[in-house]
C-alpha cells in the first residue's frame, strides 16, 4: 500500500498537481496539459471549415446545465470561480452570485459585477472555443453527451467583459484575439488544449494565427488549470454602471494641472458619466427578432440572450438579471 501511495505522490508532483488534490478536480484529460503548445498545435488535424448547417445551441445540451450535479448551474459556477469578493443571493446555498469583481483577462481591466437587469451583462461567460466554431470543426461528429460536456467544461469557460465577448462572437484565432496582448499566448494555448481534448480540428488560417502568437512565447505550454492566472494582465479599474466612461480610479489619477487645462477648454467637464448612452441601443435590435418563448429561442440556437441582443424580451428574463433563457 505504501508503495502505491508513494507512486501516486510522485506522479502528482511530476505533472504539477498539488499534493492531496483529486485527479477529477483537474480537467486536464487529453488536453495535452504541460506540453509545449506549439507541439500540441502541430498534432491537431488541419482541415477546412465544415458548413454550419444543423447548428443549434441545443445541439450542445441545455444552456448552463448543472453537469457536475453540485446544485449550481455552470454560469454561476464560473462566476464563483473567476470573481473575487463574491457575495451570494440569499438562500441559494452560495450558488447565485449577487456581486463581485472580475479581473478580465481579455481587456486587462477590473470590472465590478452586480446582478441585475441592467448590470449583469457587464460580465459574461465565454466559450474559449466558441460552440459554433466547434460545430464546424468536428463537434457535429461528437455524441450529444460529449458536446454537452464541451459546452459546460470549466476548461473551456472564462468570465470576461461582456463587450469583448460580443466582439469575439464565434470567431477563432484567425479572426479575433484579446486586446490584452499579455493574455494572447495563454488564450491560444487554451484553445489548443480544448481542441485537442475534444478532437476538433483547425483551419490553415487559424493554425497560422496561433503559431504567430506562440512565436512570441516559445516556452508556452498548454494550461493544466481552469481559470486564469492573475499575473497575465495589467490591472485597471472599470465602472460598474457603464464600460464606456472613465473610471473613478482614472479620474483620481488626473493631476491638478490636467484638471485646470480641462476647465479652460470649451467643453464643460463631466464629473459624472451621462446615463443616456446605456439604454439607447437596447430597443432597436428587439424589433428584428422575436421568440415566442425560451423553447423557441433555444431551438434557434440563440439562448442565452443578453439584454441588447436581438430577441431579448423582459418576459423571457424570469429573474430580471439581463440574461434571458439561461
VENVENQUI-V279095 format. One record per run of one state. SS is the DSSP state (H for helix, E for strand, C for the rest). FROM is the first residue (numbers start at 0). TO is the last residue. Records with the same first field share a line. If there is no record, write none. Layout:
BEGIN
SS = FROM-TO ; FROM-TO
END
This chain:
BEGIN
C = 0-0 ; 15-21 ; 25-34 ; 43-44 ; 46-55 ; 60-72 ; 88-95 ; 103-107 ; 114-118 ; 127-129 ; 135-137 ; 141-142 ; 152-152 ; 168-179 ; 197-200 ; 202-202 ; 214-219 ; 221-228 ; 232-234 ; 238-246 ; 253-254 ; 264-274 ; 280-280 ; 286-292 ; 299-303 ; 306-312 ; 316-321 ; 324-325
H = 1-14 ; 22-24 ; 36-42 ; 56-59 ; 73-81 ; 119-121 ; 130-134 ; 138-140 ; 143-151 ; 153-155 ; 161-167 ; 180-196 ; 203-213 ; 229-231 ; 247-252 ; 255-263 ; 275-279 ; 281-285 ; 293-298 ; 313-315
E = 35-35 ; 45-45 ; 82-87 ; 96-102 ; 108-113 ; 122-126 ; 156-160 ; 201-201 ; 220-220 ; 235-237 ; 304-305 ; 322-323
END
